[in-house]
Amino acid sequence: MGEGYEINAYSVEGKVDYSDTVKRFGISYIDEKLKARIQEDAGDLHFMIRRGIYFAHRDMEWLLDQYEKGKKFYVYTGIAPSGGMTIAHLIPFIMSQWLQEKFGAEVYIQIPDEEKFLVKKDPDLTLERTHSLAYEDALNIAALGFTPGKTKIFLNTEYATILYKQAVRVSKHITFSIIKDAFGFSSDSNIGMIFYTSMQAVPAFLKSIEEGENVPCLIPLGIDQDVHFRVARNAIDKLGYYKPAIMHSTFLPSLKGGPKMSSSDPQNTIYLDDSPDVVQKKVNQAITGQQSTAELQKKLGGDPDKCAVCQYNKYLFEPDDKKLKEIFEGERKGTLLAGEHKKDLAAKINGFLENHRKNKERIRNKLDSFILKC
Amino acid sequence: MGEGYEINAYSVEGKVDYSDTVKRFGISYIDEKLKARIQEDAGDLHFMIRRGIYFAHRDMEWLLDQYEKGKKFYVYTGIAPSGGMTIAHLIPFIMSQWLQEKFGAEVYIQIPDEEKFLVKKDPDLTLERTHSLAYEDALNIAALGFTPGKTKIFLNTEYATILYKQAVRVSKHITFSIIKDAFGFSSDSNIGMIFYTSMQAVPAFLKSIEEGENVPCLIPLGIDQDVHFRVARNAIDKLGYYKPAIMHSTFLPSLKGGPKMSSSDPQNTIYLDDSPDVVQKKVNQAITGQQSTAELQKKLGGDPDKCAVCQYNKYLFEPDDKKLKEIFEGERKGTLLAGEHKKDLAAKINGFLENHRKNKERIRNKLDSFILKC
C-alpha cells in the first residue's frame, strides 16, 4: 500500500504514484541511458519505452550484458482470462511481439485459466468459462503478429504436467507468511489461490529446463503483476536458475478517468470485439482535459494528462511522436476540440480493431500450431 | 491430538487409541453386521476385515446399498514415495486387489511423487529421487496381482494435466484455516504442502468425471490418512460428486515395539527388497510378548498383543485363522518358543518376498500398461 493508492496483483485503487512504486518495489527507472542501449541493441526503440509507458525494470542491464555477449534471452508474458480481452491487455503482448521481432526472442505466453476462477467469487466464472475465454484470448494474441514456431502459448489446465512439477519445486521455497504479506491474503483465502503464484513463476525458468542450461528471461508486465516475481525471483534463484528480468508498464487509464482501465467495468473499457458504433459511443463519453465549453477550451486550453483521448493516443494508437505532439499541443492550447479529437481516436481504434479482426480470421485455423498441450 | 497419542497425515506418536479415533474422527466401526454384509456381497471376507485390521469406515453401508442395487464402485488408494516400500505399505494394496477380485472394481492408484518432497526437509529427497522411487513403488504394486486394464496407476507429476485442473476446483472450497487445523500446519508451511491435499482428493471423484455421472468410490487407507478426506469430502460434496466411502486400517506395529512401522527407521521395518538374511536378522531382533527366559515362558506364557511376531502373522503372513489361533495360543500358553516362532515368521516373509520378486520380474515389461500419463 502506498500513500493514497493501493496496488496488488488483484486490485488497483486510487491514483497510482509510480515514483513511489519504484521505491517501494525496489525497481529501477528505465532511464535515458538504458533507453539508448535498448535502441542500440534493437536497432529501434518502441514508442512505449520511449514515452515511459514501460517506465521501470529489474535487471535489464544484466539482460543486455548477456545479449551483447551473444546470449539470447526469451520473453515471457501472459493474461489471466476473466472477461473479454480489452485494448489495455494488449500492452505486454505488443511489447513482447516487438521484442521478438527486434531481438529474435522466443516468446512464452502463459494463459492461467485457473487464476481468476480461484480468486473471483463470481459464480458465473466457472473453470469452463475461463477455459473458453482462454482460447479467445489465445486467438487475439496470436493475431498480433507473433512468429509461429517461436511463440508458445499454453493454458495452465492443459499444460499442467509440465508446469505443476516445476511449480512444486518453486512452492517449497515459499511459505504462507510470504504469500499473505505479498498478496494481502488471509487464513480465509483458498489454498488454490495461495499456491497459484508458483504456477505463474514456472515459465520464467522453463526454457532453462528445456535447454538444460540457464537462459535469460525478460518479462514485460503491468506494474501490478510485479508482486508475483518479487516472491518468485527468490525461489527461482534458490533453484539455481537466472532470476527473470522484468520491464514494468503503467496502467492505461480508464475512459472516464480512473487509474486503470479494468475489464470489470464494460463502459470504461474498449473490448477487442466492440463494434465500431460501440467504440464511437464509448469514446464520446470519455473524459478529456478540456474546459466545459468549446469557447472556454479555445480560450484556456486543456490538460493532456487528464485527457483519456490524449492518453489512448499516447499508449496505443498514435505511434508517430510528431503527430502525438500535435495532439497534445492542440489539447493544451485549445485548438483541438473535443468532438474532432474523439472522432479521430475512435477512427484509429476502429481501424486497429478492423485490422485485428482480419488478422484473427487469417490465423484462426493456424492457432493450434501456437498452442502447447500435454 | 488424543490422550497420550498424536496422529496426523505426517506423523504418528504414542500408543494410538483406536476407539478414541473412532469418536474423534466421527467414523464408524466395521461391526459384525457390516462384516456379514461384506461377506454376503463379496462371497468371501478378507482376513484383514475379519480380524479388525480394517476396523472402521465411512459410508460403507451406503456403498453396499448402491452395490446391491447394481451400481458398482471403484477403489482408490495410493502411496507417497519417500523410501523403499515396506510390508506395511502393502496393507491398502492387498485390500484393493481383493476388492477388485471380489467386487469387480476398477482400481485407481495415485502415486503423489511430490508429497514427501514438499513435506520433508531431507535435502536428499529431491523430486528426481521421489520420482524414481515412484516407479519402484508402481512395480511393487502392479506385482500384487492387479488386473491389467482395470487398474490405473498414475504419478502426480506425470498426470497433472488431468489432476491439477480438478484439484483447482477442490481447492476453491478449502481455506488455509481448514488446512492449518486439519494438518497442524503453520504460516511457515510451504504453499505446495498447503495445496497438496487438493491433489490427493481428485481420484476420489475422477471416475465420475470420466463417466459423466456419479460413480461410488471406496478408499482403503491407514487411519492417519483419514484427515485428507475429512477435508476433501466436504469439498467433493460441494462440487456435486458422491463423497467417497472409506475403510480404515490400524497400523502394523514396528518390529521392536512401537505404534507404527515406519519407513524412516530401517531396522524397525522390513523392506520388499530386503534379502532373506536381512529379514531373518530383523525378525530375530523383533520384540515378542514372551518372558525373559525359555523356562519362564514355558511356565508363565506370553502376550500375543505385545508380540510383533504374532502381530505380523495376524496382519499379513498367516491368512488361516486356525493356524493364527494356534500361534496366539502357543504364545499365550508358553508352548511356542521365541526362536522357532521367529524362524517360522521369517520363513513366511521370505516366502512372500521371494514370490513377490518373481511376480515383479514377470510384470516388469508390462508395467507401462498400468501407468497413465499425459
Interface residues (C-beta under 8 A of the other chain):
Chain A: E114 F117 L118 L127 N156 T157 E158 Y159 A160 T161 L163 Y164 K165 A167 V168 R169 V170 S171 K172 H173 I174 T175 F176 S177 I179 K180 F185 S186 S187 D188 S189 N190 I191 G192 M193 I194 F195 T197 S198 K373 C374
Chain B: E114 F117 L118 L127 N156 T157 E158 Y159 A160 T161 L163 Y164 K165 A167 V168 R169 V170 S171 K172 H173 I174 T175 F176 S177 I179 K180 F185 S186 S187 D188 S189 N190 I191 G192 M193 I194 F195 T197 S198 K373 C374
